[in-house]
Amino acid sequence: NVKVLELGTLHASQMSAASKKFRSLKLVAMPQGWYAYDPMEGVANKETRFAGIHIEAPSCGCPGCPCDAKAHLKIDVFCPPYVAPDHGSVWYKGRQFNDSTSVVPTSRQSIRVGSKMLPVAEQGDIPEGGFVQITCNEHFQLSHEGSEIPRCLSTGEFQRGKTCEPIMCSAYYPPDNGGVWPDTPVQAGTTVTVYCFEGFEEDYGDHRESRKPPPPQAKLRPGSIRNALQRLREGKWKQLLPRQQTLVTTRGRDVEFRGGEGG
């Protein structure tokens, strides 16, 4: 049977902080020891835990504990569910989570410890000393700062974890007598288009990159895609490109330019 004793203010012993006080709680006798719980909460015929507060059996014995009986107080610390970083996942106990290790509660009950209000642990929280591991999606990498395996600390907070940053590739060197679009550094997984200047055609023989640096924008030869785009923005349509040229944009859509005169 569950035995419930009414308590006034529960004082911590010298083994804890002597200045701490708790609001009125009830003490429940269980085979594993004594547990404090909020009088507003119901008690089932099984182990009941409230806010992770575990009270060992008072040395004076129970039932019949006097009002000034002392007990050793232990507060179990938990951390809230770990939220996965953008473009990454978090692993906990061998399971992968793309959002968080558990449903993040929108609100929590609290208990006063001394002058502080501490949140009450709920199902899905991770105990002190528990840890998670962070991994990143394809084309992303772990940040330099933060821990790859953040651990739940005694403060009830996780160590600062790593985030996921995009993997960047340097600008692609254009071939001789040609250019590349885009001609700037791009994120891994992005497709660039190599094209030939007017008067030259593609060579599908030896695919070797030119090691010469790309020409400055101000010196791009007529026929480059960039010049064509500039001319188009000006409302002029001139034969700056071969008869047909396809450009794959970073959004994955094909943009088609056609030569010829006209508006």
N, C-alpha and C positions, 0 to 999 in steps of 0.2 A: 504494500500500500504506500501511496505517496503521503508523506507527512509534511505539513506546511506549518511553519512558525511565523508569527507576526514579529516584525522588527521595527524599531524606531529608526534613527539615523545610524547607518552602518559606518563604523570607523575602521580605518586601516590600521594594522598593527605596526610596530616599529620596523618590521621587515619590509614594509612598504613605506610610502611617504606618510609620516605621522600627521601631516596637516590636511590630508585629503579626507573629504567627507562625501558620502553618497546620499542621495535622496532615499526616502523610505522604500524599502524593498521587502519582499518575502523570502524566506529561506526554505528551500525544498530539500528534504532528505532523500538521497538516492544511494544505491549501492556503491557508486563510484565516489561519493562524497556529497557535499552540500552545494547547491546552486542558488544564486540570487536571481530573481526575476521581477518584472514590473507587476504590481498588483492589478493593473488594468488588463494584463494578458492572462489568458486561460492556462491551466496546467493540465497536461495530458498524463496518462499513466505510463510515462516513459521519461527518459532523461530529458530535462528541460534546461536550456542554456539561454541566457540573456546577456547580450553585449559581451560575450566571451568571458564573463566573470565566474571564476571557479573558486569556491570557498571550501577548504579542507575541513574535515570534521573537527569542531572545537574540542580542545583537549579536556574540557570539563565534562564532556559527554552530553548526549541528547537521547531521548526527549527531555524536557524539563530544563533547557538551557536558561540560565538567568539572563536578565535584560542586559547586563554588562559583560556577557560572555565575549571573548575575543577569538578571532579566527584569522588565519593567514590568508591574505588576499592575493590572487593571481589574475592579472588581466591579459587575456589572449589578444594579440594584435593581428588585424587582418588588413589587407589592401583591397581596394575596389577592383573590379574586373579590368584587365589591361586592354586598352584600345589599340588596335593595329594601326601602324602609320599609313599615310596615304601611299598608294602604289606598293603595298607590302602586306605581309601576314604576320600573325603572332602564333607561336606554338606553345601549348601547355599540356603536360602529361601525355605527349605523343600525338596530340590532336592539333590540327591546323584551323585557325580562325581568321577569316578575312575582315571581320568587323571588330569583335571583342571576344574575350574568353568566356563571357557570360553576358546576359542582359544587364545593361547598366541601369540601376534603379533611378527613377526621376526624383525621388525623395527618400529620406531615411529618418527613422526615429533616433533620438539622441538621449544620452545619459550624462548627468553632470558629474564631473570628477574635479573636485576642488573648485576652481574658478572657471573651468573650461567645460564646454559641452562637446562630448565626443559622440561620433556616429555609431549606431548599433550595427554590428556585423550581420550580413544576410547571406543566404545561400548563393553560391557563386563567387563569393569573395575569396581571395587567395591568402593563406596564412603567412605570418612572418617567417622569413627564410625561404619561402617558395619563390620560384623563378620562372620566367618565360624566355622564349628565344624569338628573335625578330629575323625575318627573311624578306627579301625584296622580289618584286615581279620582274619578268624579263625586261631587259633594257634599262633596269634601274640597279643601283648599288647602294650599300650601306654608307651612311655619312661617316665622316671622320670622328666627330664627337659623339659621346654617349656610349652606353653599354649595349653590346649585342645580346647579352643575357642579363637583363635587368632583374634585380632581386627585390623582394618586398622587405622593407626596412622596419626597424622597431618604431618608427614614427608613424607607421600606417600608410606610407607612401612608397612608390617604386623608385629605384634609381632611375636617373634620366636615361631613357633608351635612345638608340640610334633611329634616325629617320631614313627614308629612301630617296636618293637623288638620281636624276637622269644621267645615264652614261652618254657622254658627248664624244663625237668624232671630229677631228680637225677638218678644215675645209679640204675638199677633194681637189687634187692638182689636175687642171685641165690638160687635154692633149695638145700637141702642136697644131696650130691652125684651127683651134676650136675652143670651146668653153664648156662650162658646167653650171647647172642650175639646181638648187641654190649654190652660190659660191661662198657660203659662210659655214662655220661649224654647225653641225646638225646632231640631233639626238640619235642614238643607236636605233636601228630599225627603219630609219628614214631613207627613201629612195631618191637618188639624185639623177638628173638627166644630163648626159654628155652630148653635145651637138657640134657641128662643123660650121665654120664661117662660110660665107657665100663664096662659091667657086671651088669648094672642097667637098669631097664626099666621104662617107664613113668607110673605114677599113676594118674588116672583121678578121684580119690576120692575127698578128702578134699583139695581144692586149697588154701592152706595157704602158704604165703611166709615165707622163713626162715629169721629170724632177725639177723642171723650172717652176718658179713661183708664178701664181696666176697674175695676169696683167692688171695694172691698176684700173679702176673703174673709168677714170677719165680717158684712158687710152684704149678702151675696148673698140675693136674693129667694127665697122658697119656690118650688120647682119646678126649681131648678138641678140639673144633674147631680151637682155636688159634694155638695150637701146630700142628694141621693138616695143617693149612695154612703155618706155618713156614716150615714144612717138604716139602710141595709142592713147595715152593719157592726155596728150596734147590735142587729140582729135584728128590726127593725121594718120593715114594708112598708106604706107609706102612699102615697096618690095624690099624689105630688109632681111627676109628669111627665105629659105628654100620654099618650094611650092607648098609644102605641108610639113609642119613640125609639131610634135606632141610634147607637152611638158607635164610631168607628173608633179602635182603640188603636194605639200606636206599634209594636206587634208585627204589625200587619196583620190582626188578628182582629176580627170584629164581636161586640160585646157588646150584647145586647138587653135593654131594661128594659120591663116592662109595668106599667101602673097597676092599681089595684084594692086592695081590702083583703085581708088574710090574712097568714099567716106565710110 
